[in-house]
Amino acid sequence: MSRGRENNFDILRLTLAVLVVLFHVGHLSGNPLFDPLPRYFSGHLAVEGFFAISGFLIFASYERSSSLQDYFIKRAARILPGYWLSTALCLAIAFYYGSFHVGKFLFANLTFANFLAGDIPGVFEKNPMTGMNGALWTIKIEVMFYILVPAIVWLCRRLNRDAVLWTLFVLSIIYRVAMADHNTYALQLPGQLSFFMIGALIHYHLRFFEEHGKWLTVAAVLLYLGHVMTGWFALRPAAIATLTLSVSLLFPTIKGPTRWGDFSYGIYVLHWPIIQMFVAAGLYRTHPWTALTLSCLTIAIAAVFSWFVIEKPSLAFAHSRRIKNRYPAVTPS
C-alpha cells in the first residue's frame, strides 16, 4: 500500500461499531424513546462497510502471507479470542441467572452456527428480544470469507483476475435480488459477497483508486443516491464499498482513540449481551438515558479489556509463532 500504515481503517471500524451499538439499542431496549435510532444509525450499512473493509484487508493479508498456514494463523488470532470472550460473557450471564442449560448454545457458538441456539433457557426471557448475542450472525460470514479467499485467489491466478472478481460480484447481487422476499437468507454469505469483492478489487487496483479516487467517490455518491431514489439493490454494494474505502484510504488520517488500540471488534462482539443486561434490570424502562450512558460506558470498558488483555496479546503471540515457523532456530552442529 503506497500510503503505508497511514489510513482510517481503525477509526472507521470504530465508528461503524458504534453505529451498530446504537442500532441495536433501538431494537433491544423496548423503550419507544429509542425507537428512531435504527432509522438514523443503520446497522445494515455498518455491516456492509465492515465487509468492504474486510475484502480489502483480507486479500492483502493473504497476498502478504508466506504460506496458507501463516494466513490462517493470522486470521484465527484476529477473530477467535474476542469471539471466545463474547461466548464466555454469555455463559457467565447464564450462570448468574442460574441457568446451566448451555450445552446447545455453547456448541452453536463454537461452530459459528449461532442461528441454531440464539437463546439460553431462563435468560433474558422477559426482554423484548431474548437472544444472547444477535450480533454474531456476521462472524460466520466473515469466517467463510476467510476460507474462500485462498480459493478465489487461486482462481484469479489461473484465470483473468478481474473477470473472476467481477463475476462473483454480479452473482452475489443476483442472489441477493432473487432472495429479496426471504431476508434471512438474502443477508447470508452469497448476498454479502458483493461488498467484499469491491474491497478486493480496490486492493488490486489501489494505485488507480488513489489516482482517481475523487471521481470514483463522486460516482459512488451518485450510485447511492440512485439506490435511495429507486430502491434498486444492485446500485448499493459498489456505492457503499467505494465510499467506505474512500474514507479509509483517501481522507486525511484521523487517529482519535484508535491511537491506543483497535477497539472496534470488542465493541461489536460484546455490546449485545451488555445491553441485554441493562434491559433485563429494567433500567431502560425506568431511566432510559442513564441506561444508555451506562451501557456505552460498560461496552467501552469491556472493549478496552478485550483489546489489551485478550486480542493484542493473542496477535503478538501469533506473530511470534509465525516468525518462529518462518525462521526456525538453527541448532549448532
Secondary structure, 3 states (H helix, E strand, C coil): CCCCCCCCHHHHHHHHHHHHHHHHHHHHCCCHHHCCHHHHCCHHHHHHHHHHHHHHHHHHHHHHCCCHHHHHHHHHHHHHHHHHHHHHHHHHHHHHCCCCCCHHHHHHHHCCCHHHCCCCCCCCCCCCCCCCCHHHHHHHHHHHHHHHHHHHHHHHHHCCHHHHHHHHHHHHHHHHHHCCCCHHHHCCHHHHHHHHHHHHHHHHCHHHHHHCHHHHHHHHHHHHHHHHHHCCHHHHHHHHHHHHHHHHHCCCCCCHHHHCCCCHHHHHHHHHHHHHHHHHCCHHHHCHHHHHHHHHHHHHHHHHHHHHHHHHHHHHHHHHHHHHHHCCCCCCC
